[in-house]
Amino acid sequence: MTDLAAIDAGTNYTHWDDPRWFDRWADIAAATSAEETRTIVDEMLQVFYDDGPWLHLYFQPDFYGVSNRVDWQPRPDEKVYLFNAGLK
């Protein structure tokens, strides 16, 4: 989401300027609980889905192997940093 945290972001190739998205970043910063933050983020993602800057044509699911011996959690941005992994 932070790739589009500002209208003049380098990743805002289409010059999208929906205030329902960009004005909510201040609301996230002012949120006082995780539940409030989640509600705001969900509303923002709905705006992005309904009227976003890009066509949503492809979804790449992530698949990870699992083991009870490995202590590791996948990141929401799909990057894999193994220095965070360890053995239990």
N, C-alpha and C positions, 0 to 999 in steps of 0.2 A: 504494500500500500504506500509505503514511503517514497516509492519512485515517483509518485504524483502528489507530493505533499505541498507543492506550490505551483501556481499557474505557470511560472517561468522555469519550472524544472526542465533540465536537459532531456528528460525522457518523455516530456509532454509534447510529442511530435505533432499532434493534431491541434494543439493550442486549445484544448478542452478547458472550459472555465465555469463549470457548474458550481454555483455557490452551495448547493446541498452537499457537495463533497468538500470543497476547499474551506468553507466556513466551519466545518465540524472538527478540524484539527485542534482548534482552541478548546472546544468542548472536551475532547479526549484529554488534553493537558489539565483541564480543571476537574476532571472526574475524581470522585473521592472513594470509589470502590471498584473492584474488578467487575462486578455485575453491571455497574453504570457504564464502564468502559466497553464491555462486551455489547451492551445495547446500542451504544453509539456506533461502534464498529460494524455491527450487523446492519444498521440503517444505512451507513455509508456504502457497504458492499452491495446492498440492494440497489442503491442509486447507480453504482458502477455497473452492475449487471443490467439494469433496465435501460440506462442511457449513458453508457460509458464511452470512452474515447476510441475504443478499438472494437473491431468485430471479434466476437468470441467464437472461433471456429474449431478450436482444438483444445483438448484437455489431456495432459499427460499424467496418468496416475503414477504414483511412486510405489515401488515394491522394495521391501527390505527383508533380508533374512533375519531370523530371530534365534536367540540362544539364551538359556537360563544362566549361562556363564558369563555373558557380556553385559556390562553396564553402559548403555548408550541410548539416547533418545534422538529421533530424527528432528531436524529443524523445520519450522514452517516455511522457510524460503527454499527448501529442498537442497541446500548445500550440505555436503557431508564433510565434517571435520573430525578426523579420527583421533586427534589429540584429546578430544573430550571423551573418548571411549576408554573403557578399562575392564579388567576382569573382576568378577565378584569373588 
